[in-house]
Amino acid sequence: MTKKPDPLKPSLTLLVKLGSIAVHAQELLSPRGHAFDKVTLDTVMHDPEVEVWIKAMGVYMPVKR
């Protein structure tokens, strides 16, 4: 039986991806934001590891509009 990963103990790779999301969101929203930041955000947000983590976080995540 495969043990389910604990979303409250993310892997180093997931932490790097989440950090990338935060930094590129800040850059995109800054006065000098660039289209590259949006492309990177779209790419990382659709990464399978990020999507699984968001789903696993359940009630701890904001409800999408």
N, C-alpha and C positions, 0 to 999 in steps of 0.2 A: 504494500500500500504506500503510495507517495504522500509524503507529508505536505500539507498546504502551507505555502509561505505565509509568514506573519506580516501583514501590511504595516504594522507598527515597528517592524525591524527591517527596513528596506535594505537591499543589497547596495554595494558601493556603486555599481553601474546605474541603478535606479536613482540614487542620490545625485549622481553627476547629471543625469537627464533632467531631474527636477530643478537642479541648480541652473541648468541651461535654459529651462523654461522661464525661470524667474529673471535671469539676466537679460535674455532677449526680449521679454515683455517690458522690462524697464527701458531698454534701449529703444524699442519700437515706440513707446509712449513719450519718449524724450523729444525735445525740439529737433534733434538731429537723427531721429529714427529713420531707418532705411528698410527698403523692401526685403533685403536679405534677412532682417530680423523676423518678418512675417513668415517667410518661407521656412526658416529654421523652426519657428514656433509650430507651424503646421506639421512639419516633419516629425518633431519630437512628440507632439501631442498625439500623433497617430502611431507611435511606437508601441508594439504589442506589450512590452513590459510596463509601460506607463498606463496603457488602457486597462490591463489586468489589475494593476495597483489601484487605480481610481475606482474600479468596480468593487474591489475587495474592501476598500475603505468605507463603503456603504454610507451609513448615517453620518459619518464624520465629514463627508464632502457636501459642498453646497448643492442644492437642488437646481438642475438646469431649467432655464426658462423655456 
